Amino acid sequence: MQELKVGKNNRILIIAPHPDDEVFCCSSVLMNYAGQCDVVLLTYGEKGNPGWSESETAHARREEFRNIMKRLEVHKYIEFKIPDSKIDEEIQRLKKIPFFRYDYIFLPNRYDIHPDHNCIYRFVKQRTDRQKVKPVIFEYEMWGMFRKPSHYIDITGRIDEKKELMRSYKSQEIYINYCDRIVALNYFRAIEISDADYIECFYTPPQQKKSHIRNWADRVAAFCNRGLKKS
């Protein structure tokens, strides 16, 4: 497992099926690179609170999400307003996302057991495979862990900040103590890293890492090298 570092000129896209996925799973990316991040929220998760009406839940979760985006000073965020539990049925709406603009895409992992999550990887992978320059797709952990993560970001010094962000989703903490469970996952994952206490983990296939050129400077250098060889 290697440390994930993002260049200052790289563009990042985080896809969140529901409000809170971006914080529960990608706080490390948002806390370190918010100004380079665009966040796409697919649904307001209006079915997520059994004791509330769907309209009440949608309003609460939408406002929680927007407050966190403003607090973190995220570059841009977009809300698709897909009905909760209908992402798979309306997945074609994601064609509107300009995936070609991004160097890194963070999304739920392909083995996630939540049906609103696991359909996203397949669609995005098919779309980006058609591009000449492919972004690196990093899968994140939510409703399902990786057998072997490929990358991590150390959040030891910012774990209290992550806790505060997670607890800002007060509507979700009513029924499940997500914060403590996710902190436990971040703590457990750090068992492999000798100088870290808390980490967030991600996965990208090895062949993807080899084929991707990470920023425009590298692309220009590669183009120039090809020209020198021809001459």
C-alpha positions as CSV (number, residue, x, y, z in Angstrom):
1,M,0.0,0.0,0.0
2,Q,1.4,3.4,-1.0
3,E,0.7,6.9,0.1
4,L,-1.7,8.8,-2.2
5,K,-0.4,12.2,-3.1
6,V,-2.1,14.6,-5.5
7,G,-0.3,17.2,-7.5
8,K,-1.3,20.9,-7.1
9,N,-2.6,21.1,-10.7
10,N,-4.6,17.9,-10.6
11,R,-8.4,18.0,-10.9
12,I,-10.4,15.7,-8.6
13,L,-14.0,14.5,-8.8
14,I,-15.7,12.8,-5.8
15,I,-19.0,11.0,-6.5
16,A,-21.3,10.7,-3.5
17,P,-24.4,8.6,-3.9
18,H,-25.9,10.2,-0.7
19,P,-25.1,13.2,1.5
20,D,-22.3,12.0,3.9
21,D,-20.5,9.5,1.7
22,E,-18.1,12.2,0.6
23,V,-17.2,12.9,4.3
24,F,-17.3,9.4,5.7
25,C,-15.1,8.0,2.9
26,C,-13.1,10.9,1.4
27,S,-12.5,13.4,4.2
28,S,-8.8,13.1,3.6
29,V,-9.1,14.2,0.0
30,L,-11.5,17.1,0.9
31,M,-9.5,18.3,3.9
32,N,-6.2,18.3,1.8
33,Y,-7.4,19.3,-1.7
34,A,-10.8,20.9,-1.4
35,G,-9.9,23.7,-3.8
36,Q,-9.2,21.1,-6.5
37,C,-12.3,19.0,-5.8
38,D,-15.7,18.9,-7.5
39,V,-18.3,16.9,-5.7
40,V,-21.3,15.3,-7.4
41,L,-24.2,14.4,-5.1
42,L,-26.6,11.9,-6.8
43,T,-29.5,11.7,-4.3
44,Y,-30.6,13.4,-1.1
45,G,-31.1,10.1,0.6
46,E,-34.7,10.9,1.5
47,K,-35.3,7.3,2.6
48,G,-32.5,7.4,5.2
49,N,-34.5,8.3,8.3
50,P,-37.3,5.8,9.1
51,G,-39.0,8.1,11.6
52,W,-39.1,11.2,9.3
53,S,-41.1,12.1,6.2
54,E,-39.1,11.9,2.9
55,S,-39.4,15.6,2.4
56,E,-38.2,16.4,5.9
57,T,-35.2,14.0,5.5
58,A,-34.3,15.3,2.0
59,H,-34.3,18.9,3.3
60,A,-32.2,18.1,6.4
61,R,-29.6,16.1,4.4
62,R,-29.4,18.6,1.6
63,E,-28.7,21.4,4.0
64,E,-26.1,19.4,5.9
65,F,-24.3,18.6,2.6
66,R,-24.3,22.2,1.5
67,N,-23.1,23.5,4.8
68,I,-20.1,21.1,4.7
69,M,-19.3,22.0,1.1
70,K,-19.2,25.7,2.1
71,R,-17.2,25.0,5.2
72,L,-14.6,23.1,3.3
73,E,-14.5,25.6,0.4
74,V,-15.0,22.9,-2.2
75,H,-14.2,24.1,-5.7
76,K,-17.7,23.2,-7.0
77,Y,-20.5,20.8,-6.1
78,I,-23.5,19.6,-8.2
79,E,-26.7,18.0,-7.0
80,F,-28.4,15.5,-9.4
81,K,-31.6,15.1,-7.3
82,I,-32.1,11.4,-8.3
83,P,-34.8,9.7,-6.2
84,D,-33.3,7.7,-3.4
85,S,-32.8,4.0,-4.3
86,K,-33.2,4.8,-8.0
87,I,-29.6,5.6,-9.0
88,D,-29.2,2.3,-11.0
89,E,-32.4,3.1,-12.9
90,E,-31.3,6.6,-13.7
91,I,-27.6,6.0,-14.1
92,Q,-27.6,7.3,-17.7
93,R,-28.0,10.8,-16.2
94,L,-24.3,10.6,-15.2
95,K,-23.5,11.1,-18.9
96,K,-23.7,14.8,-18.2
97,I,-20.6,14.6,-16.1
98,P,-17.4,15.7,-18.0
99,F,-15.2,12.9,-16.8
100,F,-12.5,13.9,-19.2
101,R,-11.7,17.0,-17.2
102,Y,-10.5,15.1,-14.2
103,D,-7.2,13.4,-13.3
104,Y,-8.7,11.5,-10.3
105,I,-12.2,10.2,-9.7
106,F,-13.2,8.9,-6.3
107,L,-16.3,6.7,-6.1
108,P,-17.9,3.7,-4.2
109,N,-16.1,0.4,-4.7
110,R,-17.4,-2.2,-7.1
111,Y,-18.1,-4.7,-4.3
112,D,-20.1,-2.2,-2.1
113,I,-23.3,-4.0,-1.0
114,H,-25.5,-0.9,-1.3
115,P,-27.3,-1.0,-4.7
116,D,-27.1,2.8,-4.9
117,H,-23.4,2.5,-4.6
118,N,-22.2,-0.5,-6.6
119,C,-23.8,0.5,-9.9
120,I,-21.7,3.7,-10.1
121,Y,-18.3,2.0,-10.7
122,R,-19.5,0.0,-13.7
123,F,-20.9,3.0,-15.4
124,V,-18.0,5.4,-14.8
125,K,-15.5,2.8,-15.8
126,Q,-17.3,2.1,-19.1
127,R,-17.5,5.9,-19.8
128,T,-13.8,6.7,-19.0
129,D,-12.5,3.6,-20.9
130,R,-13.5,5.4,-24.1
131,Q,-11.3,8.4,-23.3
132,K,-7.9,8.8,-24.8
133,V,-6.5,10.0,-21.5
134,K,-8.0,8.1,-18.7
135,P,-8.4,9.4,-15.2
136,V,-7.3,7.3,-12.3
137,I,-10.4,5.8,-10.6
138,F,-10.0,5.4,-6.9
139,E,-12.6,3.3,-5.2
140,Y,-13.5,4.1,-1.6
141,E,-14.8,2.0,1.4
142,M,-18.3,2.5,2.8
143,W,-20.7,-0.5,2.7
144,G,-17.9,-3.0,2.1
145,M,-14.2,-3.2,2.7
146,F,-11.3,-3.9,0.3
147,R,-9.5,-7.2,0.6
148,K,-6.2,-5.3,-0.1
149,P,-6.2,-1.5,-0.6
150,S,-3.7,0.0,-3.0
151,H,-3.4,3.5,-1.5
152,Y,-3.9,5.5,1.7
153,I,-4.0,9.0,3.0
154,D,-2.8,9.6,6.6
155,I,-5.4,11.5,8.7
156,T,-3.7,11.0,12.1
157,G,-3.3,14.7,12.6
158,R,-6.8,15.6,11.4
159,I,-8.9,12.8,12.8
160,D,-10.7,15.3,15.2
161,E,-11.5,17.4,12.2
162,K,-13.0,14.4,10.4
163,K,-15.0,13.5,13.4
164,E,-16.5,17.0,13.5
165,L,-17.3,16.8,9.8
166,M,-19.0,13.4,10.2
167,R,-21.0,14.6,13.2
168,S,-22.3,17.5,11.2
169,Y,-24.6,15.0,9.5
170,K,-26.7,15.0,12.6
171,S,-29.7,13.5,10.8
172,Q,-27.8,10.3,10.2
173,E,-26.2,10.0,13.6
174,I,-29.7,9.7,15.2
175,Y,-30.1,6.0,14.2
176,I,-26.6,4.8,13.6
177,N,-23.4,6.0,15.2
178,Y,-21.5,6.2,11.9
179,C,-18.8,8.4,13.3
180,D,-17.4,5.9,15.9
181,R,-17.7,3.0,13.4
182,I,-15.8,4.8,10.6
183,V,-13.1,6.1,13.0
184,A,-12.7,2.5,14.1
185,L,-12.2,1.5,10.4
186,N,-9.6,4.2,9.9
187,Y,-7.8,3.1,13.1
188,F,-7.9,-0.6,12.1
189,R,-6.6,0.2,8.6
190,A,-3.5,2.0,10.0
191,I,-2.3,-1.3,11.5
192,E,-0.3,-1.7,8.2
193,I,1.3,1.8,8.4
194,S,4.0,2.1,11.2
195,D,3.9,5.9,11.5
196,A,0.2,6.5,11.3
197,D,-2.7,6.0,13.7
198,Y,-5.6,6.7,11.3
199,I,-5.8,6.4,7.5
200,E,-8.4,6.4,4.8
201,C,-7.9,3.7,2.2
202,F,-8.6,3.5,-1.5
203,Y,-8.1,1.0,-4.4
204,T,-7.1,1.4,-8.0
205,P,-6.0,-1.5,-10.2
206,P,-2.2,-1.8,-10.9
207,Q,-2.6,-1.5,-14.7
208,Q,-4.5,1.8,-14.3
209,K,-1.6,3.3,-12.3
210,K,0.8,2.4,-15.1
211,S,-1.2,3.8,-18.0
212,H,-2.3,7.1,-16.5
213,I,-0.3,10.4,-17.0
214,R,-1.1,12.4,-14.0
215,N,-0.9,16.0,-15.1
216,W,-0.5,18.3,-18.1
217,A,3.2,18.8,-17.5
218,D,3.8,15.1,-17.8
219,R,1.7,14.9,-20.9
220,V,3.6,17.7,-22.6
221,A,6.9,16.0,-21.6
222,A,5.8,12.7,-23.0
223,F,4.7,14.4,-26.3
224,C,8.1,16.2,-26.6
225,N,10.0,13.0,-26.0
226,R,8.1,11.3,-28.8
227,G,9.0,14.1,-31.1
228,L,12.7,13.9,-30.2
229,K,12.7,10.1,-30.9
230,K,11.2,10.7,-34.4
231,S,13.8,13.3,-35.3
